[in-house]
Amino acid sequence: MDIIPIPAHLIDEDKEQPRYQFDDEALQELMNSIGELGLLSPIKVRRTEGGRYKIIYGNRRYKACTALNLPTIPCIVSEATDEMEIYLEQIAENLTRQGFSPIEEAEAFNKLLTDPKFSSSIKYLSSKLGKPENYIKNKLDLLKFSPSVRQLISAGTEIKKGRLTEDQLMPLKDLPMEYRDSLALIMAEDEMAVTDVKRIARLFKDKEISDATKGKLLFKTGYQLLETWSTYEHNRKERAKNAVPKEEPYIAPESTAAGSGGSAIEPATAANVPDESDSPTRSAEPPKPRAKASPEAIQLALSGLAGLAESTPEPEDEELSSGSYVEDMLNLLLATLPAPSHLSPSDLPELEGVELQQFARDVDTLIADLEKHLAEWRSVKDNLTVRSTRA
């Protein structure tokens, strides 16, 4: 492979080559290097009419040499004439160079697939360029975005203000066009992390949220959208929790409980609840032992207790209303609520950011619910005391 010096004025740039974006700072660094050490890597050209040459690859080096007014440029002269092979060689060479942007790659792949003079396929490109088919497909997905978004796309994974990485854009690529570009610009402005972009994308993919609401959300900042997602997820979980049907807990048959050495929990019925005339207060009865409860039973108990204030009739004349709902709920809670245990700081989960904020909100919700439950059962206790006094 011969390297020959060719007069710079006889060399033409290839205006259709894949790479067209050149960073001014990087170009200046290259000029400094060539001015000090010379051009260490020759450019590759092919012959054209009139004794001229057209660049196959090395446009940036050509620009640096001409900016330095070098009379000749070291070149490798190729005898290739097939346009497809030349274009593939240009892509392959640029893939090894820094600064070849993802959008330049995407446009080059798209040209090979759609230009009639190439009419290639993803499978063929994958085999010729040594890139997985998914790699090529992901690059092509970048073309779904508008030109205003594309010009912000940069190589690498570093998140910068006013710029976008491929990883930031991938969660947004399947959103409707009316949300996709606007969200991409918001993500660029607020330097949103990839995990946060995924959460916001889920918000806009949720079919339960109306298009009108989604349209209004586009006026929020990235961090406000993240807070909206967090609140929405919290409310969704609460709705799902409250939607658990109130069913009677499973009570093992008496024979099974006796055979296993355990104790069955009897439901409160007229047959096993002492008459008030025999016992002035129920506090005289020995406390019932707590049975081990499954997580499902605990969830059932808490969901039932959450509706206690709404579902239990208001007592008349400060007396408890008739019926066994409160008794059943008491028996269920005694059987399912775990005994209090000390929680040390070392037991706390390793969380940060939005997940830590969500965990703190969940703890606040639990405390508030428990305080409401405590007030409700104290009211029950007070009414029992009033009843026993009147009796």
Secondary structure as GFF3:
##gff-version 3
##sequence-region A 1 391
A	DSSP	beta_strand	3	7	.	.	.	ID=ss1
A	DSSP	three_ten_helix	8	10	.	.	.	ID=ss2
A	DSSP	beta_strand	11	12	.	.	.	ID=ss3
A	DSSP	alpha_helix	24	37	.	.	.	ID=ss4
A	DSSP	beta_strand	43	47	.	.	.	ID=ss5
A	DSSP	three_ten_helix	49	51	.	.	.	ID=ss6
A	DSSP	beta_strand	53	57	.	.	.	ID=ss7
A	DSSP	alpha_helix	59	67	.	.	.	ID=ss8
A	DSSP	beta_strand	72	78	.	.	.	ID=ss9
A	DSSP	alpha_helix	83	95	.	.	.	ID=ss10
A	DSSP	alpha_helix	102	114	.	.	.	ID=ss11
A	DSSP	alpha_helix	122	129	.	.	.	ID=ss12
A	DSSP	alpha_helix	133	141	.	.	.	ID=ss13
A	DSSP	three_ten_helix	142	144	.	.	.	ID=ss14
A	DSSP	alpha_helix	147	150	.	.	.	ID=ss15
A	DSSP	alpha_helix	166	169	.	.	.	ID=ss16
A	DSSP	three_ten_helix	170	172	.	.	.	ID=ss17
A	DSSP	alpha_helix	177	189	.	.	.	ID=ss18
A	DSSP	alpha_helix	194	205	.	.	.	ID=ss19
A	DSSP	alpha_helix	211	217	.	.	.	ID=ss20
A	DSSP	alpha_helix	222	242	.	.	.	ID=ss21
A	DSSP	alpha_helix	254	259	.	.	.	ID=ss22
A	DSSP	three_ten_helix	282	284	.	.	.	ID=ss23
A	DSSP	alpha_helix	295	306	.	.	.	ID=ss24
A	DSSP	alpha_helix	308	311	.	.	.	ID=ss25
A	DSSP	three_ten_helix	316	318	.	.	.	ID=ss26
A	DSSP	alpha_helix	325	336	.	.	.	ID=ss27
A	DSSP	three_ten_helix	345	347	.	.	.	ID=ss28
A	DSSP	alpha_helix	353	390	.	.	.	ID=ss29
###
